[in-house]
Amino acid sequence: MGVCASSPTIKLQKNGGRSSRRPDGTRSDFIGRPKGVVVIDVDGDRVEELKQPTQARRIISQHPDHVLCNSEALSVGTCAPHVADDEELQTGHIYFLMPLQQAQNPLSLPELCNLAIKASSALGKR
């Protein structure tokens, strides 16, 4: 979802985890990516974690008039590029399920920040 100008300094640790430096200089360790495929409804009502990769059409077929967007492809001022039906969803990636009409409008900074908050919240509950 792009890089935020106020993001903390992140350093890779030897064990593959990541560490962030807080403003007070202390560090907190966290896991950088989910272990499965995470699909989040943009309304925040539904979060699904799939343990195995699957094709996008499996998710899309259950949600007419929606598209699936890879969170890593989202950026301010552009329309959300959607994942093709036959594309395999990748483990460790977060995908948003968006209404087609919403995905056809360029994302604003507040909208992108809202999606980042929803993703963070969903990952924090896992």
Sequence and secondary structure as in RCSB ss.txt:
>XXXX:A:sequence
MGVCASSPTIKLQKNGGRSSRRPDGTRSDFIGRPKGVVVIDVDGDRVEELKQPTQARRIISQHPDHVLCNSEALS
VGTCAPHVADDEELQTGHIYFLMPLQQAQNPLSLPELCNLAIKASSALGKR
>XXXX:A:secstr
    TT  EEEE TTS EEEE TTS EEEE  S SSEEEEETTSS EEEESS  BHHHHHTTSTTEEEEEGGG  
TTS   B  TT B  TT EEEEEEHHHHTS   HHHHHHHHHHHHHHHHT 
